Amino acid sequence: MKRFLAVSVLCTASAFAQSVPEARLTVQQKAEFVRKLFDDTATTERIKASRDTQAVELLDGAREHYEHALSLLRAGDPIGAERMLDYAIGSASKARQRVPDASRRAIAERFEFARLIGGVESLRASYLRHRPKATTLEKESAFEAELERVDALIDDAKTLAAAEQFGPAIRSAQHAERGLIGGLSRLLGSATILYAQRFDSPAEEFVFELDRNRSYAELIPIALTELRPPASAARAIEAHVARNVSLREQAHAHAEKRDHNAAMRALRAGTEQLQRALALAGVVVPTDMPPEPAAAKR
C-alpha cells in the first residue's frame, strides 16, 4: 500500500513538472499578444488624443497589468501572470471600444443612419395621414410649413449620407424626427375639437379616434429610443402604455356591442394614458390633455 502511494505521488509530481513548461509557454504566447496590442501605436495614440479620460485610464491600467504579469512570469508564477494578462486584455479592449477607429465608427454610423431614416420616413407617412385634421387655413399653413421643413432636413440627411458624411446626416435626420414627433403630437391633440361637426355617426368617430390612439402609440418607442428618459420615467411610461392597451381592448369590446359612447370613453381614456407617457418621455403634449389626478402624482 505504501509503495502504491509513493508511486502515485511520484507520477503526479512528474505530470505537474511536465505541465509547468506547457503552462509557461501558453502564458508567454498570451503575453506576446498583449505586447502587440501596445505596439499598435495608431490605436494607442488615438486613445491618448481622444480626451476620453476613462479610455486613457483603462489603457494605462492595461499596461500596468501587463508589466505585473511579466514580473510574475519571471518569478515562476504562470497562473498569476495569466490572470494579470487577462485583466490587461479586458482593460485594453474596453479602452478601444470607447474610442473606435474611423472605419468602425463609419460602419456604426451607417447602420444608425439606416435605422433612423427608416423611422423618420415612417413618421412622415403617419404625419401625412393626419392632414385632413388640419381644419383651418392657419392649421393647414402650419402643417405645410412643418412638412416643408422636415422634407428639407430629410433631403439634407440623404445627401450627406450619400457623401459618406454620416455624422451630420444623422443629426439632420434627428432634427427631422423631432419636428415630426412634435408636429404629429400637436396635430393629434388638436383633433379633439369639433367632433360633432366632423362625423356623421358615433361609429365613424370611433374609427377616427382609434387611428388617433394608434398614432400616439407609434410615437412611444421612438421617444424612448431618441429621448432616453431615466429608468424611473421609463417604468412609468411602460405602465401608461399597458393601461392604454387594456382600455383599447375594452373599447373594442364595447364597439362590438355597438355601444359606441362607452367605446369612445374607454378609447379616449387610453389616449390620455399615451399622452402622459409621451410627456414623461419629454415630448411636448397637446394642451387638451386633462390634468393628472393627484393620486397618480404621488
SERO-4910 file (N, C-alpha, C, O; in steps of 0.05 Angstrom, whole numbers):
BEGIN
 pado doro    nc1    nc2    nc3   cac1   cac2   cac3    cc1    cc2    cc3    oc1    oc2    oc3
  Met    A     16    -24      0      0      0      0     17     25      0     12     43    -16
  Lys    A     38     26     17     56     49     18     70     52     -8     74     74    -18
  Arg    A     78     29    -20     92     30    -46     74     42    -67     83     58    -84
  Phe    A     48     35    -67     29     45    -86     26     75    -83     25     90   -103
  Leu    A     23     85    -58     21    114    -53     45    129    -62     42    151    -74
  Ala    A     68    118    -57     93    131    -66     95    134    -96    103    155   -106
  Val    A     87    113   -110     87    113   -139     67    134   -149     73    148   -169
  Ser    A     43    136   -136     23    155   -145     32    183   -141     29    200   -159
  Val    A     45    189   -118     56    215   -113     77    223   -134     77    245   -144
  Leu    A     94    204   -140    116    209   -160    104    215   -187    113    233   -202
  Cys    A     83    200   -195     70    204   -221     57    231   -222     59    245   -243
  Thr    A     43    239   -201     30    265   -200     51    288   -202     47    307   -217
  Ala    A     73    285   -187     94    305   -188    106    307   -215    112    329   -225
  Ser    A    109    284   -228    121    284   -255    103    298   -275    112    313   -292
  Ala    A     77    292   -273     57    305   -291     57    335   -287     55    350   -306
  Phe    A     58    344   -262     58    373   -256     83    386   -267     82    408   -278
  Ala    A    106    372   -264    131    383   -275    130    386   -305    141    405   -316
  Gln    A    116    366   -318    114    368   -347     95    390   -356     98    402   -377
  Ser    A     74    396   -338     54    416   -345     64    444   -341     54    462   -355
  Val    A     83    448   -324     93    475   -318    105    488   -343     98    511   -350
  Pro    A    123    475   -357    133    487   -382    111    493   -402    113    513   -416
  Glu    A     91    475   -404     69    480   -423     53    505   -415     46    521   -431
  Ala    A     48    507   -389     33    530   -379     49    555   -383     37    576   -391
  Arg    A     75    554   -379     92    578   -382     92    586   -412     91    610   -418
  Leu    A     92    566   -430     92    573   -459     66    586   -467     66    605   -482
  Thr    A     44    576   -456     18    587   -462     16    616   -453      6    634   -467
  Val    A     26    622   -429     26    648   -417     44    667   -433     37    690   -438
  Gln    A     67    657   -442     85    673   -458     72    681   -484     76    703   -494
  Gln    A     57    662   -496     44    669   -521     22    690   -517     19    708   -533
  Lys    A      8    688   -494    -12    709   -488      2    736   -482     -9    756   -490
  Ala    A     24    735   -469     39    760   -464     48    773   -490     48    797   -492
  Glu    A     56    756   -509     64    767   -535     40    780   -549     43    801   -562
  Phe    A     17    768   -546     -7    780   -558    -13    808   -545    -19    827   -560
  Val    A    -10    810   -519    -15    835   -505      5    856   -514     -1    879   -517
  Arg    A     30    847   -516     51    866   -525     45    878   -552     49    901   -557
  Lys    A     34    862   -570     26    871   -596      4    892   -595      2    910   -612
  Leu    A    -14    889   -575    -34    909   -571    -22    936   -566    -31    957   -576
  Phe    A     -2    937   -549     11    962   -542     29    972   -565     34    996   -568
  Asp    A     38    954   -582     55    962   -605     38    975   -627     49    987   -645
  Asp    A     11    972   -625     -6    985   -644     -7   1015   -638    -26   1024   -625
  Thr    A     13   1029   -647     16   1057   -640     -8   1074   -650    -15   1094   -637
  Ala    A    -19   1067   -672    -42   1083   -683    -65   1083   -663    -78   1103   -659
  Thr    A    -70   1059   -652    -92   1057   -633    -86   1071   -607   -103   1086   -596
  Thr    A    -62   1067   -596    -55   1079   -571    -54   1110   -573    -63   1124   -555
  Glu    A    -44   1120   -596    -43   1149   -600    -72   1160   -603    -77   1182   -593
  Arg    A    -89   1145   -616   -117   1154   -619   -131   1156   -592   -146   1175   -587
  Ile    A   -126   1136   -575   -138   1136   -548   -127   1160   -532   -143   1174   -519
  Lys    A   -101   1164   -533    -89   1186   -517    -99   1214   -527   -103   1232   -512
  Ala    A   -104   1216   -553   -112   1241   -565   -142   1246   -563   -152   1267   -570
  Ser    A   -157   1226   -554   -186   1227   -554   -197   1245   -532   -220   1254   -533
  Arg    A   -181   1251   -511   -190   1266   -488   -211   1251   -472   -226   1263   -456
  Asp    A   -214   1225   -477   -232   1208   -462   -216   1198   -438   -201   1178   -441
  Thr    A   -219   1210   -415   -202   1204   -392   -206   1175   -383   -187   1162   -375
  Gln    A   -230   1164   -386   -235   1136   -377   -220   1117   -396   -209   1097   -387
  Ala    A   -220   1123   -422   -206   1106   -441   -176   1107   -436   -163   1086   -437
  Val    A   -165   1130   -430   -137   1133   -424   -130   1117   -398   -109   1104   -397
  Glu    A   -147   1119   -378   -142   1105   -353   -143   1075   -357   -127   1060   -346
  Leu    A   -161   1066   -374   -163   1037   -380   -138   1027   -394   -128   1006   -388
  Leu    A   -128   1043   -413   -104   1036   -427    -80   1035   -409    -63   1017   -410
  Asp    A    -77   1055   -391    -55   1055   -372    -57   1032   -353    -37   1020   -346
  Gly    A    -82   1025   -345    -86   1002   -327    -78    976   -341    -66    958   -328
  Ala    A    -84    974   -366    -77    950   -381    -47    947   -382    -36    925   -380
  Arg    A    -33    969   -386     -3    968   -387      8    959   -360     27    944   -359
  Glu    A     -4    970   -338      6    962   -312      1    932   -307     18    919   -295
  His    A    -22    922   -315    -27    893   -312     -7    877   -328      2    855   -319
  Tyr    A      0    886   -351     19    872   -368     46    871   -355     59    850   -355
  Glu    A     56    894   -345     82    894   -331     82    876   -307    101    863   -301
  His    A     60    876   -292     58    859   -269     59    830   -277     71    813   -264
  Ala    A     45    823   -299     45    796   -309     73    787   -316     81    764   -310
  Leu    A     89    804   -328    116    797   -335    133    791   -311    149    773   -310
  Ser    A    129    807   -290    145    803   -265    137    776   -252    154    762   -241
  Leu    A    111    770   -253    102    744   -242    112    721   -258    119    700   -247
  Leu    A    114    724   -284    124    703   -301    154    698   -295    163    675   -294
  Arg    A    169    720   -292    197    717   -285    201    703   -257    220    690   -253
  Ala    A    181    708   -240    183    696   -212    173    668   -212    173    655   -190
  Gly    A    165    657   -235    156    629   -236    127    625   -228    120    603   -218
  Asp    A    110    645   -232     82    643   -225     65    647   -251     54    668   -255
  Pro    A     64    626   -268     49    629   -293     19    633   -289      6    646   -304
  Ile    A      8    621   -267    -21    624   -262    -27    653   -256    -46    664   -267
  Gly    A    -12    665   -237    -16    693   -231    -11    711   -255    -25    731   -259
  Ala    A      9    704   -271     15    720   -294     -8    720   -314    -15    740   -326
  Glu    A    -19    696   -318    -41    694   -337    -65    710   -328    -79    723   -344
  Arg    A    -70    710   -302    -93    726   -291    -89    756   -297   -107    770   -305
  Met    A    -64    766   -293    -58    794   -298    -61    800   -328    -70    822   -336
  Leu    A    -53    781   -345    -55    786   -374    -84    787   -382    -92    803   -400
  Asp    A   -101    771   -370   -130    772   -376   -141    799   -368   -157    811   -383
  Tyr    A   -132    810   -345   -141    837   -337   -131    857   -358   -146    876   -365
  Ala    A   -107    854   -367    -95    873   -387   -112    872   -413   -118    893   -424
  Ile    A   -119    849   -422   -134    846   -447   -161    859   -444   -171    873   -461
  Gly    A   -174    854   -421   -200    865   -416   -200    895   -415   -217    908   -427
  Ser    A   -180    907   -401   -178    936   -400   -172    949   -427   -184    969   -434
  Ala    A   -154    936   -441   -147    947   -468   -171    946   -487   -175    964   -503
  Ser    A   -186    924   -485   -210    921   -503   -230    943   -497   -242    955   -515
  Lys    A   -235    948   -471   -254    969   -463   -245    997   -472   -261   1013   -481
  Ala    A   -219   1002   -471   -208   1027   -480   -213   1030   -510   -220   1052   -519
  Arg    A   -208   1009   -525   -212   1011   -554   -241   1015   -561   -248   1030   -580
  Gln    A   -259   1002   -546   -288   1005   -551   -297   1034   -546   -315   1043   -560
  Arg    A   -285   1047   -527   -293   1075   -521   -283   1094   -543   -295   1115   -547
  Val    A   -262   1087   -556   -251   1105   -577   -246   1088   -602   -224   1081   -609
  Pro    A   -268   1081   -617   -265   1064   -641   -251   1079   -663   -250   1103   -664
  Asp    A   -239   1063   -680   -225   1076   -703   -245   1086   -724   -269   1080   -722
  Ala    A   -235   1100   -743   -253   1114   -762   -270   1094   -778   -294   1099   -783
  Ser    A   -258   1071   -785   -273   1052   -801   -296   1040   -785   -318   1037   -796
  Arg    A   -291   1033   -760   -312   1021   -744   -334   1042   -738   -358   1036   -738
  Arg    A   -325   1067   -733   -344   1088   -728   -362   1093   -752   -386   1097   -750
  Ala    A   -350   1092   -776   -365   1096   -800   -386   1074   -804   -408   1079   -813
  Ile    A   -378   1049   -798   -397   1027   -800   -420   1030   -781   -444   1027   -788
  Ala    A   -414   1038   -756   -435   1042   -736   -453   1064   -744   -478   1062   -740
  Glu    A   -442   1086   -754   -458   1109   -762   -476   1102   -786   -498   1112   -789
  Arg    A   -465   1086   -804   -480   1078   -828   -506   1062   -819   -528   1068   -829
  Phe    A   -502   1043   -801   -525   1028   -791   -544   1046   -775   -569   1043   -778
  Glu    A   -534   1064   -759   -551   1083   -744   -567   1100   -762   -591   1105   -757
  Phe    A   -555   1110   -784   -569   1127   -803   -592   1111   -816   -614   1121   -819
  Ala    A   -586   1087   -825   -606   1070   -838   -630   1065   -820   -653   1067   -828
  Arg    A   -624   1060   -794   -646   1056   -775   -662   1081   -771   -687   1080   -771
  Leu    A   -648   1103   -769   -661   1129   -763   -678   1139   -786   -700   1148   -782
  Ile    A   -667   1137   -810   -681   1148   -833   -706   1132   -839   -727   1142   -848
  Gly    A   -705   1106   -833   -729   1089   -836   -751   1098   -817   -774   1099   -825
  Gly    A   -744   1104   -792   -763   1113   -773   -775   1140   -781   -799   1145   -777
  Val    A   -758   1158   -791   -767   1184   -799   -787   1182   -822   -807   1196   -821
  Glu    A   -781   1166   -841   -800   1163   -864   -826   1151   -855   -847   1158   -866
  Ser    A   -825   1132   -836   -850   1121   -825   -866   1142   -810   -891   1144   -813
  Leu    A   -852   1159   -795   -866   1181   -781   -878   1201   -801   -900   1211   -797
  Arg    A   -863   1207   -822   -873   1225   -842   -899   1215   -854   -918   1230   -859
  Ala    A   -900   1189   -860   -925   1177   -871   -948   1180   -852   -971   1185   -860
  Ser    A   -942   1176   -826   -963   1179   -806   -972   1208   -804   -996   1214   -802
  Tyr    A   -953   1227   -807   -960   1256   -806   -978   1263   -830   -998   1277   -827
  Leu    A   -972   1252   -853   -988   1257   -877  -1017   1245   -874  -1036   1257   -884
  Arg    A  -1019   1223   -861  -1045   1210   -857  -1064   1228   -842  -1089   1226   -844
  His    A  -1053   1246   -826  -1070   1264   -809  -1074   1291   -821  -1084   1309   -807
  Arg    A  -1067   1295   -846  -1070   1321   -859  -1099   1331   -858  -1103   1355   -853
  Pro    A  -1120   1315   -863  -1147   1324   -862  -1156   1336   -836  -1175   1351   -834
  Lys    A  -1141   1330   -814  -1149   1340   -788  -1141   1369   -784  -1149   1382   -764
  Ala    A  -1125   1380   -802  -1118   1409   -800  -1141   1424   -814  -1141   1429   -838
  Thr    A  -1161   1433   -797  -1187   1442   -809  -1187   1471   -816  -1205   1480   -830
  Thr    A  -1169   1487   -806  -1169   1516   -812  -1146   1523   -830  -1126   1507   -833
  Leu    A  -1148   1546   -843  -1126   1555   -861  -1100   1558   -845  -1079   1551   -855
  Glu    A  -1103   1568   -821  -1079   1572   -805  -1065   1545   -798  -1041   1543   -800
  Lys    A  -1082   1525   -791  -1071   1499   -785  -1059   1486   -810  -1038   1473   -809
  Glu    A  -1073   1489   -833  -1062   1478   -858  -1036   1491   -865  -1017   1477   -874
  Ser    A  -1033   1517   -861  -1008   1531   -867   -986   1521   -849   -963   1516   -858
  Ala    A   -992   1517   -823   -971   1508   -804   -963   1479   -811   -940   1472   -809
  Phe    A   -983   1463   -819   -977   1435   -827   -958   1435   -851   -938   1420   -851
  Glu    A   -964   1450   -872   -948   1451   -896   -920   1462   -890   -900   1452   -901
  Ala    A   -918   1482   -873   -892   1494   -866   -874   1473   -852   -851   1471   -857
  Glu    A   -886   1459   -833   -871   1438   -819   -863   1415   -837   -840   1405   -836
  Leu    A   -881   1408   -855   -874   1386   -874   -852   1395   -893   -834   1379   -899
  Glu    A   -853   1420   -902   -832   1430   -919   -805   1430   -905   -784   1423   -917
  Arg    A   -805   1439   -880   -780   1439   -864   -769   1411   -860   -745   1407   -863
  Val    A   -787   1392   -853   -779   1365   -849   -768   1353   -875   -747   1339   -874
  Asp    A   -781   1357   -897   -772   1346   -923   -744   1357   -930   -728   1342   -941
  Ala    A   -739   1382   -924   -713   1394   -929   -692   1380   -912   -670   1374   -921
  Leu    A   -698   1375   -887   -680   1361   -869   -674   1332   -879   -652   1323   -878
  Ile    A   -695   1319   -888   -692   1291   -898   -675   1291   -923   -657   1274   -926
  Asp    A   -679   1310   -941   -663   1312   -965   -634   1317   -958   -615   1305   -969
  Asp    A   -629   1336   -939   -602   1341   -930   -589   1316   -918   -566   1310   -924
  Ala    A   -604   1302   -902   -594   1277   -889   -585   1257   -910   -564   1245   -908
  Lys    A   -602   1253   -930   -596   1233   -951   -572   1242   -968   -556   1226   -976
  Thr    A   -571   1268   -974   -548   1278   -989   -522   1275   -974   -502   1266   -986
  Leu    A   -522   1281   -948   -498   1278   -932   -490   1248   -930   -467   1241   -931
  Ala    A   -510   1231   -927   -504   1202   -925   -492   1192   -951   -474   1176   -951
  Ala    A   -502   1202   -973   -491   1193   -999   -462   1202  -1002   -447   1189  -1017
  Ala    A   -455   1224   -988   -427   1233   -989   -410   1221   -966   -388   1230   -961
  Glu    A   -421   1200   -953   -408   1186   -932   -403   1204   -907   -386   1198   -891
  Gln    A   -419   1225   -904   -417   1243   -881   -440   1235   -862   -460   1249   -859
  Phe    A   -436   1212   -849   -459   1201   -833   -464   1215   -807   -487   1216   -798
  Gly    A   -444   1227   -795   -448   1242   -771   -468   1265   -775   -489   1266   -762
  Pro    A   -462   1284   -794   -481   1305   -799   -508   1295   -810   -529   1306   -805
  Ala    A   -507   1273   -825   -532   1261   -836   -550   1252   -813   -574   1256   -814
  Ile    A   -538   1239   -793   -554   1230   -770   -566   1254   -755   -589   1253   -748
  Arg    A   -550   1275   -752   -561   1299   -737   -584   1311   -753   -604   1320   -741
  Ser    A   -582   1313   -779   -603   1324   -795   -628   1307   -793   -650   1317   -791
  Ala    A   -625   1280   -794   -648   1262   -792   -660   1264   -764   -685   1263   -762
  Gln    A   -644   1268   -743   -655   1271   -716   -672   1296   -714   -693   1296   -701
  His    A   -663   1318   -727   -678   1343   -726   -705   1339   -740   -726   1349   -731
  Ala    A   -705   1324   -762   -730   1318   -776   -748   1301   -759   -772   1306   -758
  Glu    A   -737   1282   -745   -752   1264   -728   -766   1280   -706   -789   1276   -700
  Arg    A   -751   1298   -693   -762   1314   -671   -784   1332   -681   -805   1335   -667
  Gly    A   -780   1343   -704   -801   1360   -716   -827   1345   -721   -849   1355   -716
  Leu    A   -824   1320   -731   -847   1304   -737   -861   1295   -711   -886   1295   -710
  Ile    A   -846   1288   -691   -858   1280   -666   -874   1303   -654   -897   1299   -646
  Gly    A   -862   1327   -653   -876   1350   -642   -900   1357   -659   -922   1363   -649
  Gly    A   -897   1358   -686   -919   1365   -703   -941   1345   -702   -965   1353   -701
  Leu    A   -935   1320   -702   -956   1299   -701   -970   1300   -674   -995   1296   -673
  Ser    A   -955   1304   -653   -968   1306   -626   -987   1330   -625  -1009   1327   -615
  Arg    A   -979   1353   -636   -997   1376   -636  -1021   1371   -653  -1044   1379   -646
  Leu    A  -1017   1359   -676  -1038   1353   -695  -1059   1334   -683  -1083   1338   -686
  Leu    A  -1049   1313   -670  -1067   1294   -657  -1082   1307   -634  -1106   1301   -630
  Gly    A  -1069   1324   -620  -1082   1337   -597  -1104   1356   -607  -1125   1357   -594
  Ser    A  -1100   1370   -629  -1120   1389   -639  -1144   1374   -650  -1165   1387   -655
  Ala    A  -1142   1348   -654  -1163   1333   -667  -1188   1328   -649  -1208   1318   -659
  Thr    A  -1186   1335   -623  -1209   1332   -606  -1230   1354   -610  -1252   1352   -599
  Ile    A  -1223   1375   -625  -1240   1398   -629  -1261   1392   -650  -1255   1380   -671
  Leu    A  -1286   1401   -646  -1307   1399   -666  -1314   1371   -674  -1318   1366   -698
  Tyr    A  -1315   1353   -655  -1322   1325   -662  -1350   1324   -675  -1354   1311   -696
  Ala    A  -1370   1337   -662  -1397   1334   -671  -1401   1344   -700  -1418   1334   -714
  Gln    A  -1385   1364   -708  -1388   1375   -734  -1373   1359   -756  -1376   1364   -780
  Arg    A  -1357   1340   -747  -1339   1327   -766  -1346   1298   -772  -1335   1286   -790
  Phe    A  -1364   1286   -757  -1370   1258   -760  -1400   1254   -764  -1417   1267   -751
  Asp    A  -1406   1236   -782  -1434   1230   -788  -1447   1210   -769  -1471   1209   -767
  Ser    A  -1430   1195   -754  -1441   1175   -736  -1420   1170   -714  -1397   1175   -718
  Pro    A  -1429   1159   -691  -1411   1151   -670  -1391   1130   -679  -1368   1130   -671
  Ala    A  -1400   1112   -697  -1381   1092   -707  -1359   1104   -723  -1336   1095   -721
  Glu    A  -1365   1125   -739  -1344   1138   -755  -1324   1153   -736  -1300   1153   -740
  Glu    A  -1335   1165   -715  -1318   1179   -696  -1300   1159   -681  -1277   1165   -675
  Phe    A  -1311   1135   -675  -1295   1115   -661  -1271   1106   -679  -1249   1103   -669
  Val    A  -1276   1102   -704  -1254   1095   -723  -1233   1116   -724  -1209   1111   -724
  Phe    A  -1241   1142   -724  -1223   1164   -724  -1206   1164   -698  -1181   1167   -699
  Glu    A  -1220   1161   -676  -1205   1162   -650  -1187   1138   -647  -1166   1140   -634
  Leu    A  -1194   1115   -658  -1177   1092   -657  -1151   1097   -673  -1130   1089   -664
  Asp    A  -1153   1110   -696  -1129   1117   -711  -1112   1137   -696  -1087   1136   -697
  Arg    A  -1125   1156   -682  -1110   1175   -666  -1095   1161   -643  -1072   1168   -638
  Asn    A  -1108   1143   -630  -1095   1127   -609  -1071   1112   -620  -1050   1111   -607
  Arg    A  -1075   1100   -643  -1053   1083   -655  -1029   1101   -662  -1006   1093   -660
  Ser    A  -1035   1125   -672  -1013   1143   -679   -997   1152   -655   -972   1154   -656
  Tyr    A  -1010   1157   -632   -996   1163   -608   -979   1139   -600   -956   1143   -592
  Ala    A   -990   1115   -602   -975   1091   -594   -950   1088   -611   -929   1078   -601
  Glu    A   -951   1096   -636   -927   1095   -653   -905   1113   -644   -881   1108   -650
  Leu    A   -912   1135   -630   -892   1154   -621   -876   1144   -597   -854   1152   -592
  Ile    A   -888   1126   -581   -876   1118   -556   -848   1105   -560   -829   1115   -547
  Pro    A   -845   1084   -576   -818   1072   -578   -797   1091   -590   -774   1090   -582
  Ile    A   -806   1110   -607   -787   1129   -618   -778   1148   -597   -754   1155   -594
  Ala    A   -797   1158   -580   -790   1176   -558   -771   1163   -538   -753   1175   -528
  Leu    A   -776   1137   -533   -759   1123   -514   -731   1120   -525   -711   1123   -510
  Thr    A   -729   1114   -551   -702   1109   -563   -686   1135   -565   -663   1135   -559
  Glu    A   -700   1156   -574   -685   1181   -580   -682   1199   -557   -661   1212   -554
  Leu    A   -702   1201   -539   -700   1219   -517   -689   1207   -492   -681   1221   -473
  Arg    A   -688   1180   -490   -675   1165   -469   -683   1176   -441   -666   1186   -427
  Pro    A   -708   1174   -433   -716   1182   -407   -704   1165   -385   -696   1142   -391
  Pro    A   -701   1175   -360   -689   1159   -339   -705   1134   -333   -729   1131   -342
  Ala    A   -693   1115   -319   -706   1089   -315   -732   1091   -301   -751   1077   -307
  Ser    A   -734   1110   -281   -759   1113   -266   -781   1122   -285   -804   1113   -283
  Ala    A   -775   1141   -303   -795   1150   -322   -802   1128   -342   -825   1126   -350
  Ala    A   -782   1113   -350   -787   1091   -369   -807   1071   -357   -824   1060   -372
  Arg    A   -804   1065   -331   -823   1046   -319   -851   1057   -318   -871   1043   -322
  Ala    A   -853   1083   -312   -879   1096   -311   -892   1097   -339   -916   1093   -343
  Ile    A   -875   1102   -359   -884   1101   -387   -896   1074   -394   -917   1072   -407
  Glu    A   -881   1053   -386   -890   1026   -392   -917   1020   -379   -934   1007   -391
  Ala    A   -921   1031   -355   -947   1027   -341   -969   1042   -356   -991   1031   -359
  His    A   -964   1066   -365   -984   1081   -380   -991   1066   -406  -1015   1065   -414
  Val    A   -971   1056   -420   -976   1041   -445   -993   1016   -440  -1011   1010   -455
  Ala    A   -987   1002   -418  -1002    978   -411  -1031    985   -405  -1049    971   -413
  Arg    A  -1036   1008   -391  -1063   1016   -386  -1078   1023   -412  -1102   1018   -415
  Asn    A  -1064   1035   -430  -1076   1041   -456  -1085   1016   -471  -1106   1015   -482
  Val    A  -1068    995   -470  -1074    970   -483  -1100    959   -472  -1117    950   -486
  Ser    A  -1102    959   -445  -1126    949   -432  -1150    965   -439  -1172    953   -445
  Leu    A  -1148    991   -439  -1171   1008   -445  -1179   1005   -475  -1203   1006   -481
  Arg    A  -1159   1002   -492  -1166    998   -520  -1181    972   -525  -1199    971   -541
  Glu    A  -1173    951   -510  -1187    926   -512  -1216    929   -502  -1234    918   -514
  Gln    A  -1219    944   -481  -1247    950   -471  -1263    965   -492  -1286    959   -496
  Ala    A  -1250    984   -505  -1264   1000   -525  -1273    982   -548  -1295    985   -558
  His    A  -1256    963   -557  -1264    945   -578  -1288    927   -569  -1306    922   -585
  Ala    A  -1287    919   -544  -1309    902   -534  -1335    918   -534  -1356    907   -542
  His    A  -1334    943   -526  -1358    960   -527  -1368    964   -556  -1392    964   -561
  Ala    A  -1349    969   -573  -1356    974   -601  -1369    950   -614  -1387    953   -631
  Glu    A  -1360    926   -607  -1373    902   -618  -1402    899   -609  -1418    887   -623
  Lys    A  -1408    911   -586  -1436    911   -576  -1451    935   -585  -1474    940   -577
  Arg    A  -1438    951   -603  -1450    976   -614  -1455    997   -593  -1472   1014   -596
  Asp    A  -1441    995   -571  -1442   1016   -550  -1419   1035   -555  -1399   1034   -541
  His    A  -1423   1052   -575  -1400   1069   -584  -1394   1091   -564  -1371   1101   -563
  Asn    A  -1413   1100   -548  -1407   1120   -528  -1388   1109   -507  -1368   1122   -500
  Ala    A  -1393   1085   -498  -1375   1072   -478  -1348   1067   -491  -1327   1070   -479
  Ala    A  -1349   1059   -517  -1324   1053   -531  -1307   1078   -533  -1283   1078   -530
  Met    A  -1320   1101   -539  -1305   1126   -541  -1294   1135   -515  -1271   1145   -514
  Arg    A  -1309   1131   -493  -1298   1139   -467  -1273   1122   -460  -1253   1133   -450
  Ala    A  -1274   1096   -465  -1251   1079   -459  -1227   1086   -477  -1204   1087   -468
  Leu    A  -1233   1091   -502  -1211   1096   -521  -1198   1123   -515  -1173   1125   -517
  Arg    A  -1214   1144   -509  -1202   1169   -502  -1186   1168   -476  -1165   1181   -474
  Ala    A  -1195   1152   -458  -1180   1148   -433  -1153   1135   -439  -1133   1142   -427
  Gly    A  -1153   1116   -458  -1128   1104   -466  -1110   1123   -480  -1086   1123   -475
  Thr    A  -1121   1141   -496  -1104   1161   -510  -1092   1180   -489  -1069   1188   -493
  Glu    A  -1107   1187   -468  -1095   1204   -447  -1071   1190   -434  -1052   1203   -427
  Gln    A  -1073   1163   -431  -1050   1149   -420  -1026   1151   -437  -1003   1155   -427
  Leu    A  -1030   1150   -464  -1007   1153   -482   -996   1182   -482   -972   1186   -484
  Gln    A  -1014   1201   -479  -1004   1229   -477   -987   1233   -452   -966   1246   -453
  Arg    A   -996   1221   -430   -980   1223   -405   -953   1209   -409   -932   1218   -399
  Ala    A   -953   1186   -422   -928   1172   -427   -909   1189   -443   -885   1190   -437
  Leu    A   -919   1202   -464   -902   1219   -481   -891   1243   -465   -869   1251   -469
  Ala    A   -908   1254   -448   -899   1276   -431   -876   1268   -413   -857   1283   -409
  Leu    A   -878   1244   -402   -857   1234   -385   -831   1230   -401   -809   1233   -390
  Ala    A   -834   1223   -427   -810   1218   -444   -797   1245   -452   -775   1245   -461
  Gly    A   -812   1267   -449   -801   1293   -457   -813   1304   -482   -803   1324   -492
  Val    A   -834   1292   -492   -848   1303   -516   -868   1323   -507   -883   1319   -487
  Val    A   -870   1346   -521   -889   1366   -515   -917   1356   -523   -922   1350   -547
  Val    A   -934   1353   -503   -961   1341   -509   -981   1362   -514   -977   1385   -505
  Pro    A  -1003   1356   -527  -1023   1376   -533  -1037   1387   -508  -1038   1374   -487
  Thr    A  -1047   1412   -510  -1058   1425   -487  -1085   1414   -479  -1095   1421   -457
  Asp    A  -1098   1397   -496  -1125   1387   -489  -1123   1364   -469  -1144   1354   -460
  Met    A  -1099   1355   -461  -1097   1333   -443  -1106   1342   -415  -1096   1362   -405
  Pro    A  -1124   1328   -402  -1133   1336   -375  -1111   1332   -355  -1094   1316   -359
  Pro    A  -1112   1347   -332  -1092   1344   -312  -1092   1317   -299  -1113   1304   -297
  Glu    A  -1069   1307   -292  -1067   1281   -280  -1077   1281   -251  -1072   1300   -237
  Pro    A  -1093   1261   -243  -1104   1261   -216  -1082   1262   -195  -1060   1252   -200
  Ala    A  -1088   1274   -172  -1068   1277   -151  -1057   1251   -142  -1034   1249   -135
  Ala    A  -1074   1231   -141  -1065   1204   -131  -1044   1193   -149  -1026   1179   -139
  Ala    A  -1046   1198   -175  -1026   1187   -194  -1000   1201   -192   -979   1189   -199
  Lys    A   -999   1226   -181   -974   1241   -179   -957   1233   -155   -933   1238   -155
  Arg    A   -970   1221   -135   -956   1214   -111   -937   1191   -116   -922   1183    -98
***
